[in-house]
Amino acid sequence: MVVTQTPICTLTKPVLLISENQSLCRDIRSSLDDEGLKSINASEHVLVSEIDPLAVILDIQSGHHFEVCRHIRETSTAPLIGLTDGGYRERIRALAAGADDCMTHPISTDELIARVNAVLACRARRGQDTEDEKGGVEHGPALTMHDLRIDVGCHEVTIDGSRLDLTSTEFNLLALLAENRGHAVSRRKLLAEVWGNNESQTARAVDTHICRLRRKLGRGGRPVRLTSVKGFGYRLQ
């Protein structure tokens, strides 16, 4: 059971849940109800802009659901959390399609509710709704660590506002390490997630690209934030 928190906004709007998994819907709606959040379940064809939800939870079960995600983002500013069956690449794809956050099945409803509260709190702090009404700048999905910002939607990395010129492989490595910030990620996991089923690549390829990435992150005398974990892999501090 999630510990009930003081609502962070006037809860007159429902959380919109889009999923064909009725068992999952029941579990999520029950947890939302325990948290004091109203919810409704709808099909992928729902007009989100007409409902004007507090947040959207989208269960991404097939490729066309990424287009659904993109359409929701184009027509609504509501925080959007994607649920996927895939690994790192599908989570990145969901973020690039407009999701504010993403989780992988099997879903912990306690964690999901915590993430819903987190994205709502983030929007409240940024005054996102007010900025949207005034035609302010739209914020894309991004991973941030101190002065490091990884914009998944634009496939761009900046440090203190200065853009880093990274290859696609370097970007994917950095995004995966940032997603696991503070934790060591094994060479095997990096190889599997970034290179997939390409059997021609070895752990040596990981080391080579990490070396190049570390040099780029450390340019201009910046502190080295990408460290080696002997005999295992790498950690982004």
Backbone as CSV, one residue per row, in Angstrom:
resi,resn,N_x,N_y,N_z,CA_x,CA_y,CA_z,C_x,C_y,C_z
1,MET,0.840,-1.201,0.000,0.000,0.000,0.000,0.871,1.246,0.000
2,VAL,0.588,2.178,-0.885,1.329,3.425,-0.935,0.864,4.329,0.190
3,VAL,1.799,4.970,0.883,1.437,5.905,1.935,0.759,7.114,1.304
4,THR,-0.437,7.442,1.776,-1.189,8.547,1.194,-0.505,9.864,1.489
5,GLN,-0.359,10.691,0.462,0.275,11.982,0.596,-0.762,13.070,0.399
6,THR,-0.450,14.266,0.859,-1.327,15.394,0.608,-1.369,15.661,-0.879
7,PRO,-2.535,15.752,-1.492,-2.609,15.994,-2.928,-1.828,17.233,-3.304
8,ILE,-1.086,17.159,-4.416,-0.243,18.278,-4.800,-0.969,19.242,-5.723
9,CYS,-2.187,18.959,-6.075,-2.979,19.892,-6.853,-4.441,19.552,-6.631
10,THR,-5.325,20.385,-7.084,-6.746,20.121,-6.943,-7.118,18.941,-7.824
11,LEU,-7.566,17.862,-7.197,-7.750,16.621,-7.930,-9.147,16.535,-8.549
12,THR,-9.471,17.495,-9.397,-10.750,17.467,-10.096,-10.625,16.735,-11.420
13,LYS,-9.402,16.563,-11.909,-9.167,15.873,-13.171,-8.794,14.418,-12.899
14,PRO,-9.168,13.510,-13.795,-8.816,12.100,-13.593,-7.459,11.757,-14.198
15,VAL,-6.870,10.690,-13.706,-5.722,10.084,-14.366,-6.285,9.168,-15.450
16,LEU,-5.812,9.335,-16.670,-6.308,8.546,-17.795,-5.413,7.328,-17.994
17,LEU,-6.000,6.147,-17.935,-5.278,4.889,-18.101,-5.673,4.262,-19.434
18,ILE,-4.683,4.050,-20.306,-4.936,3.457,-21.618,-4.234,2.105,-21.675
19,SER,-5.016,1.034,-21.573,-4.461,-0.317,-21.585,-5.561,-1.311,-21.920
20,GLU,-5.186,-2.377,-22.632,-6.128,-3.447,-22.943,-6.061,-4.565,-21.907
21,ASN,-5.119,-4.460,-20.976,-4.955,-5.469,-19.931,-5.874,-5.115,-18.763
22,GLN,-7.023,-5.766,-18.704,-8.024,-5.407,-17.709,-7.564,-5.695,-16.281
23,SER,-6.797,-6.757,-16.090,-6.286,-7.065,-14.758,-5.338,-5.972,-14.283
24,LEU,-4.456,-5.538,-15.185,-3.538,-4.448,-14.859,-4.305,-3.173,-14.554
25,CYS,-5.339,-2.897,-15.347,-6.149,-1.693,-15.131,-6.785,-1.698,-13.747
26,ARG,-7.319,-2.854,-13.347,-7.960,-2.935,-12.030,-6.956,-2.659,-10.916
27,ASP,-5.761,-3.238,-11.036,-4.742,-3.045,-9.999,-4.308,-1.579,-9.920
28,ILE,-4.078,-0.976,-11.082,-3.622,0.414,-11.102,-4.714,1.348,-10.593
29,ARG,-5.946,1.131,-11.038,-7.041,2.009,-10.609,-7.292,1.880,-9.111
30,SER,-7.133,0.673,-8.580,-7.296,0.481,-7.139,-6.231,1.261,-6.371
31,SER,-4.988,1.218,-6.865,-3.901,1.943,-6.205,-4.092,3.454,-6.327
32,LEU,-4.555,3.906,-7.484,-4.829,5.331,-7.658,-5.930,5.786,-6.707
33,ASP,-6.948,4.944,-6.554,-8.051,5.266,-5.649,-7.553,5.359,-4.206
34,ASP,-6.669,4.429,-3.813,-6.092,4.470,-2.463,-5.309,5.758,-2.235
35,GLU,-4.739,6.293,-3.314,-3.941,7.510,-3.226,-4.802,8.767,-3.307
36,GLY,-6.104,8.575,-3.502,-7.003,9.718,-3.608,-7.036,10.328,-4.993
37,LEU,-6.619,9.554,-5.998,-6.593,10.033,-7.375,-7.709,9.366,-8.176
38,LYS,-8.561,10.168,-8.779,-9.602,9.622,-9.644,-8.974,9.096,-10.924
39,SER,-9.607,8.110,-11.546,-9.054,7.559,-12.780,-10.167,7.062,-13.683
40,ILE,-9.857,7.019,-14.976,-10.756,6.414,-15.949,-9.921,5.573,-16.901
41,ASN,-10.524,4.509,-17.410,-9.862,3.625,-18.359,-10.469,3.862,-19.739
42,ALA,-9.626,3.969,-20.761,-10.127,4.236,-22.107,-9.286,3.491,-23.128
43,SER,-9.780,3.422,-24.359,-9.040,2.767,-25.432,-8.015,3.729,-26.009
44,GLU,-7.146,3.205,-26.869,-6.104,4.023,-27.483,-6.670,5.066,-28.436
45,HIS,-7.958,4.950,-28.780,-8.579,5.886,-29.718,-9.203,7.093,-29.013
46,VAL,-9.063,7.161,-27.705,-9.661,8.251,-26.946,-9.057,9.593,-27.361
47,LEU,-9.874,10.644,-27.337,-9.396,11.997,-27.611,-8.949,12.601,-26.281
48,VAL,-7.661,12.504,-26.019,-7.119,12.922,-24.726,-7.385,14.396,-24.460
49,SER,-7.308,15.218,-25.502,-7.495,16.657,-25.320,-8.892,16.991,-24.813
50,GLU,-9.878,16.156,-25.128,-11.243,16.412,-24.672,-11.421,16.033,-23.207
51,ILE,-10.653,15.051,-22.747,-10.748,14.629,-21.346,-9.970,15.571,-20.440
52,ASP,-8.859,16.129,-20.947,-7.989,17.017,-20.177,-7.586,16.360,-18.854
53,PRO,-6.871,15.229,-18.918,-6.569,14.472,-17.701,-5.474,15.107,-16.852
54,LEU,-5.428,14.684,-15.597,-4.361,15.101,-14.689,-3.033,14.508,-15.150
55,ALA,-3.072,13.256,-15.607,-1.902,12.556,-16.132,-2.401,11.403,-16.993
56,VAL,-1.503,10.863,-17.825,-1.849,9.734,-18.692,-0.880,8.587,-18.427
57,ILE,-1.421,7.381,-18.273,-0.614,6.165,-18.172,-0.926,5.332,-19.409
58,LEU,0.074,5.124,-20.263,-0.117,4.421,-21.532,0.632,3.095,-21.513
59,ASP,-0.103,2.001,-21.699,0.497,0.670,-21.767,0.925,0.418,-23.214
60,ILE,2.242,0.394,-23.456,2.785,0.259,-24.811,3.049,-1.217,-25.090
61,GLN,2.143,-1.838,-25.848,2.219,-3.273,-26.096,2.648,-3.632,-27.514
62,SER,2.672,-2.655,-28.414,3.091,-2.932,-29.789,3.656,-1.661,-30.402
63,GLY,4.248,-1.809,-31.583,4.927,-0.690,-32.212,4.045,0.523,-32.447
64,HIS,2.783,0.304,-32.820,1.937,1.458,-33.136,1.585,2.268,-31.898
65,HIS,1.786,1.698,-30.704,1.509,2.452,-29.485,2.499,3.604,-29.289
66,PHE,3.674,3.516,-29.933,4.595,4.652,-29.870,4.010,5.835,-30.637
67,GLU,3.263,5.537,-31.711,2.578,6.598,-32.443,1.445,7.174,-31.601
68,VAL,0.770,6.307,-30.837,-0.265,6.783,-29.914,0.357,7.727,-28.894
69,CYS,1.525,7.335,-28.380,2.253,8.164,-27.417,2.580,9.526,-28.023
70,ARG,3.069,9.504,-29.250,3.437,10.751,-29.930,2.209,11.634,-30.161
71,HIS,1.091,11.008,-30.524,-0.136,11.773,-30.770,-0.645,12.411,-29.475
72,ILE,-0.555,11.665,-28.372,-0.980,12.220,-27.083,-0.143,13.444,-26.744
73,ARG,1.170,13.337,-26.958,2.039,14.464,-26.639,1.756,15.669,-27.526
74,GLU,1.363,15.423,-28.769,1.069,16.528,-29.687,-0.234,17.235,-29.340
75,THR,-1.152,16.534,-28.674,-2.478,17.092,-28.420,-2.751,17.401,-26.953
76,SER,-1.817,17.043,-26.067,-2.043,17.256,-24.640,-0.728,17.560,-23.930
77,THR,-0.800,18.413,-22.915,0.388,18.719,-22.105,0.400,17.928,-20.799
78,ALA,-0.564,17.016,-20.631,-0.627,16.224,-19.398,0.616,15.349,-19.258
79,PRO,1.140,15.184,-18.047,2.266,14.265,-17.845,1.907,12.871,-18.345
80,LEU,2.858,12.225,-19.008,2.604,10.935,-19.647,3.638,9.909,-19.188
81,ILE,3.162,8.792,-18.657,4.033,7.700,-18.224,3.757,6.486,-19.101
82,GLY,4.811,5.952,-19.732,4.670,4.783,-20.585,5.043,3.509,-19.842
83,LEU,4.345,2.421,-20.154,4.640,1.102,-19.599,5.020,0.192,-20.764
84,THR,6.209,-0.398,-20.737,6.651,-1.214,-21.865,7.068,-2.611,-21.422
85,ASP,7.092,-3.527,-22.391,7.574,-4.889,-22.146,9.049,-5.025,-22.483
86,GLY,9.606,-4.032,-23.178,10.976,-4.122,-23.660,12.000,-3.610,-22.671
87,GLY,13.241,-3.542,-23.131,14.340,-3.087,-22.299,14.655,-1.628,-22.522
88,TYR,15.937,-1.333,-22.397,16.420,0.044,-22.472,16.000,0.746,-23.759
89,ARG,16.131,0.059,-24.892,15.827,0.707,-26.166,14.363,1.122,-26.270
90,GLU,13.452,0.286,-25.779,12.033,0.642,-25.841,11.718,1.787,-24.892
91,ARG,12.385,1.827,-23.739,12.157,2.943,-22.821,12.628,4.252,-23.441
92,ILE,13.794,4.214,-24.083,14.298,5.406,-24.761,13.349,5.814,-25.886
93,ARG,12.836,4.820,-26.610,11.908,5.111,-27.710,10.628,5.763,-27.189
94,ALA,10.147,5.292,-26.034,8.947,5.882,-25.439,9.210,7.322,-25.013
95,LEU,10.369,7.568,-24.411,10.721,8.931,-24.013,10.843,9.839,-25.228
96,ALA,11.439,9.309,-26.289,11.584,10.098,-27.515,10.232,10.405,-28.144
97,ALA,9.248,9.530,-27.923,7.908,9.738,-28.477,7.097,10.725,-27.652
98,GLY,7.639,11.141,-26.493,6.954,12.164,-25.713,6.627,11.806,-24.282
99,ALA,6.939,10.571,-23.857,6.659,10.189,-22.472,7.558,10.968,-21.516
100,ASP,7.007,11.345,-20.366,7.797,12.026,-19.342,8.569,11.031,-18.488
101,ASP,8.074,9.811,-18.427,8.719,8.760,-17.641,8.306,7.427,-18.242
102,CYS,9.021,6.372,-17.881,8.727,5.066,-18.464,9.089,3.964,-17.481
103,MET,8.273,2.908,-17.444,8.516,1.745,-16.601,8.432,0.479,-17.448
104,THR,9.053,-0.589,-16.943,9.050,-1.870,-17.646,8.227,-2.894,-16.872
105,HIS,7.426,-3.680,-17.591,6.676,-4.778,-16.976,7.639,-5.833,-16.429
106,PRO,7.284,-6.499,-15.319,6.053,-6.366,-14.540,6.046,-5.071,-13.724
107,ILE,4.882,-4.449,-13.641,4.749,-3.143,-13.013,4.473,-3.272,-11.519
108,SER,5.235,-2.538,-10.729,4.919,-2.374,-9.311,3.976,-1.176,-9.203
109,THR,2.743,-1.406,-8.755,1.793,-0.297,-8.685,2.237,0.756,-7.675
110,ASP,2.907,0.334,-6.601,3.413,1.304,-5.629,4.415,2.250,-6.294
111,GLU,5.328,1.670,-7.088,6.316,2.500,-7.780,5.641,3.382,-8.823
112,LEU,4.651,2.840,-9.520,3.944,3.626,-10.530,3.277,4.846,-9.906
113,ILE,2.609,4.660,-8.776,1.947,5.788,-8.111,2.982,6.814,-7.661
114,ALA,4.125,6.330,-7.175,5.190,7.247,-6.767,5.678,8.058,-7.964
115,ARG,5.771,7.413,-9.123,6.214,8.121,-10.327,5.160,9.119,-10.808
116,VAL,3.886,8.751,-10.690,2.818,9.696,-11.037,2.929,10.939,-10.167
117,ASN,3.072,10.739,-8.862,3.213,11.880,-7.955,4.455,12.704,-8.283
118,ALA,5.538,12.015,-8.679,6.787,12.717,-8.979,6.642,13.608,-10.209
119,VAL,6.016,13.091,-11.283,5.886,13.917,-12.489,4.912,15.068,-12.262
120,LEU,3.891,14.840,-11.438,2.964,15.923,-11.123,3.658,17.007,-10.297
121,ALA,4.479,16.577,-9.333,5.215,17.541,-8.510,6.201,18.329,-9.356
122,CYS,6.841,17.635,-10.309,7.797,18.302,-11.195,7.093,19.351,-12.040
123,ARG,5.933,19.002,-12.584,5.178,19.965,-13.386,4.757,21.164,-12.542
124,ALA,4.360,20.891,-11.299,3.931,21.981,-10.424,5.087,22.929,-10.133
125,ARG,6.275,22.354,-9.886,7.437,23.195,-9.579,7.833,24.050,-10.769
126,ARG,7.732,23.490,-11.947,8.140,24.233,-13.140,7.079,25.207,-13.620
127,GLY,5.874,25.089,-13.032,4.791,25.924,-13.518,4.478,25.610,-14.969
128,GLN,4.543,24.306,-15.304,4.409,23.905,-16.701,3.066,24.317,-17.301
129,ASP,1.997,24.145,-16.525,0.684,24.474,-17.070,0.589,25.948,-17.428
130,THR,1.138,26.804,-16.560,1.098,28.237,-16.826,1.922,28.585,-18.045
131,GLU,3.088,27.961,-18.196,3.946,28.233,-19.344,3.271,27.819,-20.639
132,ASP,2.586,26.676,-20.614,1.909,26.212,-21.821,0.805,27.182,-22.233
133,GLU,0.050,27.670,-21.249,-1.039,28.591,-21.551,-0.514,29.887,-22.144
134,LYS,0.677,30.295,-21.727,1.257,31.541,-22.213,2.092,31.338,-23.474
135,GLY,2.126,30.104,-23.969,2.913,29.839,-25.170,4.388,29.753,-24.886
136,GLY,4.752,29.307,-23.678,6.158,29.217,-23.304,6.844,28.066,-24.001
137,VAL,8.125,27.910,-23.703,8.928,26.861,-24.326,8.469,25.503,-23.839
138,GLU,8.321,24.562,-24.756,7.931,23.204,-24.400,9.172,22.399,-24.052
139,HIS,9.113,21.692,-22.935,10.258,20.905,-22.483,10.156,19.485,-23.006
140,GLY,11.205,18.989,-23.668,11.214,17.630,-24.170,11.682,16.665,-23.094
141,PRO,11.518,15.354,-23.330,11.967,14.363,-22.370,13.476,14.432,-22.209
142,ALA,13.966,14.424,-20.975,15.400,14.565,-20.753,15.808,13.853,-19.477
143,LEU,17.070,13.415,-19.447,17.697,12.874,-18.253,18.695,13.923,-17.782
144,THR,18.661,14.280,-16.508,19.557,15.321,-16.008,20.352,14.824,-14.809
145,MET,21.615,15.246,-14.757,22.503,14.962,-13.633,23.376,16.186,-13.420
146,HIS,23.068,16.943,-12.377,23.830,18.161,-12.097,23.812,19.069,-13.335
147,ASP,24.989,19.342,-13.933,25.044,20.224,-15.099,24.930,19.459,-16.417
148,LEU,24.761,18.132,-16.332,24.651,17.293,-17.528,23.179,17.087,-17.876
149,ARG,22.821,17.360,-19.142,21.441,17.175,-19.602,21.438,16.343,-20.874
150,ILE,20.684,15.243,-20.844,20.577,14.349,-21.993,19.159,14.454,-22.528
151,ASP,19.010,15.140,-23.647,17.702,15.345,-24.266,17.436,14.191,-25.227
152,VAL,16.584,13.266,-24.797,16.323,12.066,-25.591,15.588,12.406,-26.878
153,GLY,14.617,13.315,-26.785,13.835,13.665,-27.959,14.672,14.280,-29.065
154,CYS,15.607,15.161,-28.685,16.460,15.837,-29.672,17.769,15.100,-29.910
155,HIS,17.998,14.023,-29.142,19.243,13.256,-29.258,20.440,14.191,-29.066
156,GLU,20.387,14.971,-27.976,21.399,15.995,-27.733,21.849,15.957,-26.281
157,VAL,23.146,16.188,-26.069,23.716,16.222,-24.722,24.386,17.573,-24.510
158,THR,24.110,18.195,-23.367,24.756,19.462,-23.033,25.326,19.396,-21.621
159,ILE,26.414,20.138,-21.405,26.988,20.332,-20.075,27.095,21.830,-19.853
160,ASP,26.431,22.309,-18.816,26.372,23.754,-18.555,25.885,24.519,-19.786
161,GLY,24.990,23.900,-20.538,24.429,24.552,-21.712,25.241,24.404,-22.979
162,SER,26.464,23.853,-22.867,27.316,23.667,-24.045,27.078,22.275,-24.631
163,ARG,26.839,22.219,-25.932,26.503,20.961,-26.593,27.734,20.090,-26.801
164,LEU,27.576,18.786,-26.521,28.629,17.812,-26.783,28.350,17.120,-28.111
165,ASP,29.375,16.943,-28.909,29.240,16.274,-30.198,29.493,14.783,-29.995
166,LEU,28.419,14.001,-29.880,28.528,12.570,-29.627,28.015,11.767,-30.814
167,THR,28.613,10.594,-31.015,28.083,9.668,-32.009,26.824,9.019,-31.439
168,SER,26.071,8.333,-32.296,24.854,7.667,-31.842,25.167,6.625,-30.768
169,THR,26.248,5.873,-30.951,26.621,4.851,-29.970,27.016,5.488,-28.648
170,GLU,27.787,6.566,-28.701,28.188,7.262,-27.477,26.965,7.808,-26.744
171,PHE,26.023,8.347,-27.512,24.802,8.876,-26.902,24.035,7.767,-26.188
172,ASN,23.866,6.624,-26.853,23.112,5.521,-26.257,23.801,4.973,-25.010
173,LEU,25.125,4.898,-25.033,25.869,4.461,-23.850,25.652,5.428,-22.689
174,LEU,25.773,6.717,-22.972,25.624,7.724,-21.924,24.211,7.717,-21.354
175,ALA,23.210,7.587,-22.228,21.820,7.572,-21.764,21.558,6.373,-20.857
176,LEU,22.105,5.214,-21.224,21.924,4.015,-20.400,22.613,4.171,-19.049
177,LEU,23.820,4.718,-19.045,24.537,4.939,-17.787,23.815,5.973,-16.920
178,ALA,23.265,7.006,-17.558,22.534,8.038,-16.811,21.261,7.468,-16.208
179,GLU,20.633,6.561,-16.932,19.418,5.927,-16.414,19.729,5.110,-15.160
180,ASN,20.971,4.624,-15.071,21.418,3.845,-13.910,22.403,4.648,-13.066
181,ARG,22.230,5.954,-13.037,23.163,6.867,-12.377,23.515,6.411,-10.962
182,GLY,24.825,6.463,-10.672,25.294,6.079,-9.352,25.496,4.590,-9.172
183,HIS,25.055,3.794,-10.141,25.177,2.336,-10.050,26.091,1.817,-11.161
184,ALA,26.859,0.794,-10.842,27.737,0.196,-11.843,26.909,-0.600,-12.849
185,VAL,27.232,-0.432,-14.127,26.563,-1.169,-15.200,27.609,-2.068,-15.854
186,SER,27.310,-3.342,-15.966,28.292,-4.293,-16.489,28.537,-4.094,-17.981
187,ARG,29.719,-4.505,-18.425,30.028,-4.468,-19.858,29.026,-5.319,-20.633
188,ARG,28.652,-6.451,-20.059,27.711,-7.344,-20.735,26.373,-6.651,-20.975
189,LYS,25.888,-5.920,-19.972,24.611,-5.214,-20.119,24.731,-4.089,-21.144
190,LEU,25.828,-3.338,-21.083,26.036,-2.254,-22.044,26.082,-2.804,-23.465
191,LEU,26.770,-3.914,-23.635,26.898,-4.527,-24.956,25.536,-5.000,-25.466
192,ALA,24.764,-5.651,-24.590,23.466,-6.185,-24.993,22.464,-5.083,-25.307
193,GLU,22.445,-4.031,-24.486,21.443,-2.979,-24.648,21.756,-2.039,-25.809
194,VAL,23.033,-1.719,-25.999,23.406,-0.731,-27.015,23.651,-1.370,-28.380
195,TRP,24.312,-2.540,-28.396,24.619,-3.192,-29.674,23.628,-4.298,-30.030
196,GLY,22.772,-4.684,-29.092,21.761,-5.690,-29.367,22.362,-7.050,-29.675
197,ASN,21.888,-7.658,-30.751,22.310,-9.019,-31.107,23.492,-9.057,-32.067
198,ASN,24.237,-7.965,-32.149,25.392,-7.912,-33.045,26.546,-8.712,-32.436
199,GLU,26.703,-9.953,-32.881,27.689,-10.851,-32.288,29.123,-10.485,-32.649
200,SER,29.302,-9.583,-33.611,30.656,-9.196,-34.005,31.291,-8.244,-32.996
201,GLN,30.476,-7.675,-32.112,30.989,-6.738,-31.121,31.348,-7.471,-29.830
202,THR,32.402,-6.999,-29.172,32.860,-7.606,-27.923,32.965,-6.540,-26.846
203,ALA,33.337,-6.980,-25.651,33.502,-6.044,-24.540,34.545,-4.982,-24.869
204,ARG,35.471,-5.321,-25.757,36.494,-4.352,-26.159,35.863,-3.140,-26.840
205,ALA,34.787,-3.374,-27.588,34.089,-2.264,-28.241,33.503,-1.316,-27.200
206,VAL,32.987,-1.880,-26.109,32.456,-1.055,-25.024,33.560,-0.176,-24.458
207,ASP,34.718,-0.783,-24.159,35.836,-0.038,-23.571,36.297,1.094,-24.490
208,THR,36.359,0.812,-25.790,36.822,1.819,-26.751,35.881,3.016,-26.794
209,HIS,34.583,2.754,-26.862,33.615,3.849,-26.931,33.527,4.606,-25.604
210,ILE,33.649,3.889,-24.499,33.630,4.549,-23.196,34.828,5.484,-23.059
211,CYS,35.986,5.051,-23.557,37.190,5.877,-23.506,36.968,7.190,-24.261
212,ARG,36.378,7.105,-25.444,36.099,8.309,-26.229,35.068,9.195,-25.534
213,LEU,34.053,8.554,-24.973,33.006,9.299,-24.278,33.574,10.015,-23.057
214,ARG,34.453,9.335,-22.318,35.058,9.939,-21.136,35.878,11.175,-21.503
215,ARG,36.615,11.088,-22.620,37.411,12.242,-23.059,36.514,13.434,-23.381
216,LYS,35.398,13.173,-24.040,34.491,14.265,-24.405,33.835,14.881,-23.173
217,LEU,33.480,14.043,-22.204,32.863,14.560,-20.981,33.849,15.374,-20.151
218,GLY,35.152,15.052,-20.280,36.162,15.716,-19.461,36.861,16.884,-20.121
219,ARG,36.429,17.252,-21.327,37.076,18.366,-22.020,36.929,19.672,-21.246
220,GLY,37.936,20.534,-21.402,37.899,21.834,-20.742,38.173,21.757,-19.256
221,GLY,38.804,20.657,-18.820,39.138,20.537,-17.404,37.971,20.147,-16.522
222,ARG,36.856,19.705,-17.149,35.711,19.288,-16.341,36.057,18.010,-15.585
223,PRO,35.505,17.830,-14.386,35.789,16.613,-13.613,35.296,15.371,-14.346
224,VAL,36.076,14.292,-14.267,35.694,13.037,-14.918,34.592,12.383,-14.097
225,ARG,33.425,12.224,-14.694,32.277,11.683,-13.969,31.975,10.238,-14.352
226,LEU,32.704,9.730,-15.347,32.501,8.365,-15.819,33.665,7.504,-15.336
227,THR,33.405,6.621,-14.389,34.476,5.855,-13.758,34.374,4.369,-14.084
228,SER,35.532,3.697,-14.033,35.596,2.255,-14.284,35.380,1.486,-12.986
229,VAL,34.711,0.359,-13.094,34.565,-0.568,-11.977,35.340,-1.818,-12.377
230,LYS,36.497,-2.009,-11.783,37.443,-3.036,-12.210,36.796,-4.415,-12.331
231,GLY,37.003,-5.021,-13.506,36.508,-6.366,-13.744,35.011,-6.469,-13.943
232,PHE,34.320,-5.319,-14.028,32.859,-5.370,-14.136,32.312,-4.472,-15.236
233,GLY,32.484,-3.152,-15.075,31.902,-2.243,-16.051,32.174,-0.794,-15.728
234,TYR,31.125,0.038,-15.791,31.303,1.484,-15.635,30.161,2.088,-14.824
235,ARG,30.466,3.249,-14.228,29.479,3.967,-13.420,29.529,5.450,-13.773
236,LEU,28.354,6.066,-13.930,28.264,7.508,-14.147,27.894,8.152,-12.821
237,GLN,28.776,9.034,-12.332,28.576,9.649,-11.017,27.648,10.851,-11.118
